[in-house]
């Protein structure tokens, strides 16, 4: 069995990677697709699987998108990244910034962040700034700052985030041999479900 090399190397031909893109990695991806036999039986004998992306380096699917976003930031010569976050994004951004030896700045709504994720961001060396306001106001500030300074925005409005996140669909297809008939996924801003759709479609078109 070959050693996993990280998403950028494993799925290079499916990603917006050039000869100048640094192939950074924290060994993200390659997460288990677990067959839920008992639950499937109780739901009428269906074939049911859970994709366990909690085994990514910082504990969420955000690492898939962040590795791509940070790699492209490095390719463009960026020395710093920035995001607004109440949880997973801050931890992921900080981890990949640390791996890449660049700065990470995180804006959080004061008193409204998962403490475990805040601890991760601080541990990885991010500069965390609390603001008076909600997430939308924090993101608005991040957009304004990154539009005026040489800092790369790595929230999900960065298109490279979805490019990285679509790799979860690739992994499912690699195991099942095709896309599943149905996909059930929690939705916030609908970025991840959009990435899955993109991944299933691209894999079908190229294989």
C-alpha positions, 0 to 999 in steps of 0.5 A, a space after each residue: 500500500 502506497 503512502 498517502 502524499 496529501 491532497 495536492 499531490 494525490 489529486 494534482 491533475 484535478 486541481 488548479 495546480 501549476 508548476 509554481 504551486 507549492 505542494 504543501 500538506 499536513 496529510 489532509 484527506 484520505 479519511 475513512 468512508 465507514 459503512 453503517 450497516 446497522 443504521 442502513 438496515 433500520 432504514 430499510 436495508 439501504 447501503 449507507 456510508 459516513 464520510 469521517 472528515 473529522 480525522 483531518 489534521 485540525 478536525 474538520 473538512 475545512 483542511 481540504 479547502 485550506 490547503 488549496 487556498 494557502 498553496 495558491 496564496 504562496 504561489 502568488 507571493 503572499 506572506 499573510 492570510 486572514 479570515 473571519 471565524 467562529 471555529 473550524 476555519 480559524 484552526 485550519 488557517 492557522 495550521 496551514 499558515 504555520 506549515 507554510 511559515 506565513 502569518 495568519 490573522 483571525 478576526 472573531 466576534 467577541 465571545 462567540 467562538 468555539 474555545 477548542 478551535 480558538 486554542 488551536 489557532 493560538 497554538 499554531 501562532 495566529 494573531 487573533 483579534 476579537 471585534 464587537 459584532 457578529 460573524 458577518 461584520 467580522 467577514 466584512 472587515 476581513 474583506 475590506 482589509 484584504 482588498 487594501 493590503 497584501 493579505 490573502 483572504 481564506 474564507 469560503 468566498 475564496 474560490 480555491 477553498 471549494 476546489 480543495 473541498 471537492 476532493 472528498 467527492 473524489 475519495 468517495 468515488 475512488 472507494 465506491 466506484 461511482 457517486 452515491 445515489 444520495 448525499 446528505 450533508 449539513 448546510 451553512 453557506 452551502 459551500 461544502 455541498 457545492 464542492 461535493 457536486 463539483 467533485 462528483 461532476 468533474 470525476 465523472 467527466 474525466 473518468 
